[in-house]
């Protein structure tokens, strides 16, 4: 499968500690929004786990 999944790419980027500002898609595009949503989903989850541990 060669289709890119911007949401999954954003999730993967967050897991790899790649900052949200590194979104490779054109600002305002659907892909940009999907990538950001995926990144935020994982980043928020990571943040919540870290705050529980402190």
Secondary structure, 3 states (H helix, E strand, C coil): CCCCCHHHHHHHHHHCCCCHHHCCCCCCCHHHHHHHHHHHHHHHHHHHHHHHCC
